[in-house]
Every structure is written in C-alpha cells, then in structure tokens.
Amino acid sequence: MVLTVKVRNGFDLKIPTRDECYQLMCDMNMMDHIVVHSLQVCRVATVLAQNLIDQGMVLNFELIQAAALLHDITKTRSFKTKENHADTGGRYLAKLGYADVGSLVRQHVRLDEYRQPVSVGNAEIINYADKRVLHDKVVSLEQRLEYILEKYAKIPEHRQRIHRLWEKTREIENKIFSALSFSPDDLIGIINGEDRSLDFQDYKKICG
C-alpha cells in the first residue's frame, strides 16, 4: 500500500510509509551501519522539518521522512559496483513510482541548484541532514568536512570542489537556523541524547 499525501499545490504524491521504507531497505540488503546512519539522518531531517513547519514554512514532512530513510538505498551495493549511489538511488525509487522521493535522494550529495531565497526546500533539508551525520552521530559541519576531505579528497581539485560545496552547505545551515530557536550546536545534544535503539528494532522486525 502506498501512502498518498495531499500537498498544497493540489497534486498527490506517492510516498512510502515508514514501514514501507524499512521493507525497501531490507530488500536492498543494506548493511546495518548504513541503516543506522539513515535512521539518524531521518531524525535530524524530521526534527528540522517539524520545527520549520511549526514556524509556518511549507515543507512536506512525510516526503522528507521517506527520502531521509532511503537516501542511501543503493550505497551498500555501490561498494562493489562503484556506482554513484545518489543517482542510482534516485532512479531506483523513481522506477518504483516514488519520483518525488527519488528526486530528493538524488540530491542528497549535491543539490540541483543552490537557491538564495529565505525559504527552505525539502531537498535542502535532506542534503543538510546527511552532512550533519557522521556514521551514527550528529556532528558539526566542520567535523563532517574533515572526514570527507580525508576520505575523498585524493587530489587538490577534489579538495577545492568539496570546500566549495561546504560553503554552499553553510549557507543552507544559516538559512535553516535563522528560522529556529535553537542552534546547529544544540542539534547535536537534541539528537544524540535520544534513545535510538527502538527505531532499529522496528526496522529488524520488518526484515523478519
């Protein structure tokens, strides 16, 4: 069964429920540590989304939740195939009928465009949330940047590209938190202080 959500522009979106997301993750044989990372990205994304919605911002909570859970849907197999997991994850979900979820998944590494308006979009929430989670912990953008540089910046051009991307991400951070009553540092305590075991147990139940 597909959850259908009516959004403000009058169109219906096909969005998998949380349990359906878990089933898709199971079907893809995702490594447990990637599942845990995805659960944590979902916590960050949904906390931000709900607080921004409470401030009157137009976001789709269910769409954000699904895309956050599924953003690394093809990452496990990418270790063997060397595929671009953002692109293939987006295409995989689009083929299943979840085109809008797939669009956000495709943009979780790099956005299609970096907009200047004050309002924050669904894709920006997913993109930013992923950059705040290192493995299973919420960290600062600076800590995440250090990890990315160490792992992926093999040549100077890569370092330059990553630094440019991070400047754009800092702009997104400023845009998000200008509308909130807590800071980027506060987010670390809010999320890392939660009991995260129940979500993983629910995921394992779905997997059987």
N, C-alpha and C positions, 0 to 999 in steps of 0.2 A: 504494500500500500504506500502511496506517495502523499506526503503532506502538502496540501495546496494552501498557499498564503496569499491573501489579497493585499496588494500593496497600493500605495496612494495614487499611483499614476493609472490605476484602473486595470492593470494586467495581472494575470495569475502567474505565479512562479512555481515550478516543480522543485520542491526542496525535500531531501530525505530527512526523516526524523532522526533523533539521536541514536536510537536503536538500529535504524537502517544504516546509519553511518558506521556504527560498530560492525554490522554484518559485512559491509563493503570492505572495511579494514581487515576483517578476518579472512574474507575471500581472497584478498591480495597477499595473505601470509606476511603481514607486516611484522618486522622484528619488534619485540616487546619494548625495547628502549625508544624506538621511533613512535610507538603507540603512546608511551608515557609522555614523550615530548609533545606529541599532538594534543593530548589531553591538557597539558599545561598551556600551550598556545591558545587553546579554546578558552581556558579560564581567563587568561589575560584579555582576549578579544571580547568575550561576553561581559566582563566587568566594565571595560571601557565603553562598549556599545550601550549597555543598560544605563550607565551614568550619563552618557551623552544624550540618549533618548529622553531621559528624565529632564534634561536641560532644554528639550524642545528640538533637538537635532533629528532630522529624518534619516533613519537607518533601518535596515531590516534585520532584526535580531536573529530570527531563525536562519536566514541566509548566511549571516556571519558565523553562527554556531556551526553549521554544516561545513562551510568552507574551511574553518579553523581545524575541525576534526580531520578533514580529508586533505589538507594541504600537502601532505607528504605521502599520498596514497600510492604512488609508484616509486618512492625513494628506495625501498628495500631491493627491488629488482634492478634499480639503476646502478647498484654497486657492481653488478655483473655486466649489464648492457651498456653502461656509461651514457645512457640517455639523459636528456635534460628533463629532470623529474617534474619541474614546474610545467613545462609544455605538455609532456605526455600525460601528466595527471589531469590537466585541464581538458585535454582531448578525450581521455578515457571517460571522464564524468559527463562530458557533452554527449558522447555516444550512448550513454545510459539514459539520456533525456534530461540531465541536470545541467543545462547550458549555462545558467547564471552562476551556479556553484562552480562549474568548471572555469568560468571566466575569472573568478576571484582566485581560484587555486593557481591558475596560470600566471597570475600577477603577484604571487606571494614573495618571489625573489626580487623582481623588478616590475614596477608599475608601467602600464602602457603610456601613461603621461603623469607628470608631477604638476598638479594644479596649484594655483595660488589662492583661490577663493577661501574665505574663512571656514565654510562648512567642510566637514569631513565626510568622505565617502566610504562605502562598505569595503572596497578594495584596499583603501588606506589602512583601515583597522586591521585587516588580515596581514598585510605587508608589515606593518609596525609590530604587531603582536609577535610574529615569528622572529623578529630581530631583537626582541627582549627576552627570549628564552634560549638558554644555553643548556643543551641536554634536557634535564628536568627541572632546572632552576631559573627563576626570573632574575636577570642581571641588568646592569646598566647598558646603554648603547656602547659605551666605551669598552666595557668588558667583552661584549659580544664582538666588537670590532677587532680587538686584539686576537681573539680566537680565529676569526675569519681570515685575518691577514696571515696568521701563522699557518693556517691550513691551505689556503687557496692562492695567496699572493706569491707565486713562484718567480715572476719576473716583474720589473718596475712598472710595466704597463698595467699589469693586474692590480698592483697596489694603487696606482692612480685611479683606476676605474672604481675600485672598492671605496676609496676615500671620497670620490665624487658622489657615489651612491649614498654613502653615510651622511654627507652633508644634506642631501635631499631628505633622508630619514629624520635627521634632527629638525628639519623644518616641519615635517609631519608631527613629530613629537610636540613641538611648540604649539602647533595648531590644535592638537588634541587637548593638551592640558591647559590651554588658555581658557577653555570652557568648563574645566573641572575644579573641584575644591581641594583636590589632593595632587601631589607632585609625582613626577616619574620615580623618584626615590621611594615615595610612600607605597607605590605599587608593589615594590619588592616585598615589603612586610605584609601587605594585604594578601598576596597570592601565596607566598612561601609559607605563611603561617597557617594555611588551611590543611586539613586532613585530606590528602589526595588519594588515599587507598581505595575508597569506595567506588570512585569512577572506574578505576582499573578492574576492580572486582566485577562491576556491572558489565564491562567490556568482555571479560573472560566468560561470564555467564552466557552472553550472546554467542560466543565462539563455541560454547559447548565443551 
